């Protein structure tokens, strides 16, 4: 068994708290990008200004990607914005 002990010398309790806090903040900043927002089919249809049959056709043909989450088909807002510009 290896010993992973760290010995700290000449480090105040306050400075140790700062070091740990900075390390945790940096880890969370890099590990947790902003969560993706999903839209319902109705919201996607309204944003694109298309009908449900047109939306369903775009999903079937792979023009848009639908994600089945909890029995519902949802679309990523970021992907919808890219398609709207095209």
C-alpha positions in Angstrom: 0.0 0.0 0.0 1.4 3.4 -1.0 1.4 6.4 1.4 -0.2 9.4 -0.2 0.4 11.7 2.7 1.1 15.4 2.2 3.0 17.3 4.8 2.4 21.1 4.9 4.9 23.3 6.5 4.6 27.1 7.0 1.1 27.2 5.6 -1.5 29.0 7.6 -5.0 27.6 8.0 -6.4 30.6 6.1 -4.0 30.1 3.2 -4.8 26.4 3.1 -8.5 27.2 2.8 -7.7 29.6 0.0 -5.7 27.0 -1.9 -8.4 24.4 -1.6 -11.2 26.8 -2.5 -9.3 28.0 -5.6 -8.6 24.3 -6.7 -12.3 23.4 -6.3 -13.5 26.5 -8.2 -11.2 25.8 -11.1 -12.3 22.2 -11.2 -16.0 23.1 -11.3 -15.4 25.8 -13.9 -13.8 23.3 -16.3 -16.1 20.3 -15.5 -19.5 21.9 -15.7 -20.2 23.8 -18.9 -23.6 25.5 -19.0 -26.3 22.9 -19.3 -27.9 22.4 -22.6 -31.5 23.7 -23.0 -34.0 21.4 -24.7 -37.1 22.5 -26.4 -40.4 20.6 -26.9 -41.6 19.9 -30.4 -44.1 22.7 -30.0 -41.4 25.2 -29.0 -39.2 24.1 -31.8 -42.0 24.4 -34.3 -42.8 27.9 -33.1 -39.2 29.0 -33.2 -38.7 27.7 -36.8 -42.1 28.9 -38.0 -43.0 25.5 -39.4 -45.9 23.0 -39.1 -45.8 19.8 -37.1 -45.7 17.7 -40.3 -42.7 19.7 -41.6 -41.0 19.3 -38.2 -41.7 15.5 -38.2 -40.4 15.2 -41.7 -37.1 17.1 -40.8 -36.7 14.7 -37.8 -37.3 11.6 -40.0 -34.9 12.8 -42.6 -32.2 13.7 -40.1 -32.3 17.4 -40.9 -33.0 17.9 -37.2 -32.1 15.6 -34.4 -34.6 14.6 -31.8 -33.7 13.2 -28.4 -36.2 10.9 -26.6 -36.2 11.9 -23.0 -38.9 10.6 -20.6 -41.1 9.5 -23.5 -41.0 12.9 -25.2 -39.1 14.0 -28.3 -37.0 17.1 -27.4 -34.6 19.2 -29.6 -31.5 21.0 -28.4 -31.9 24.7 -28.6 -28.3 25.2 -29.8 -28.8 22.8 -32.8 -32.1 24.6 -33.6 -30.3 27.9 -33.8 -27.8 26.6 -36.3 -30.6 25.2 -38.5 -32.6 28.5 -38.3 -29.6 30.4 -39.7 -29.1 28.0 -42.6 
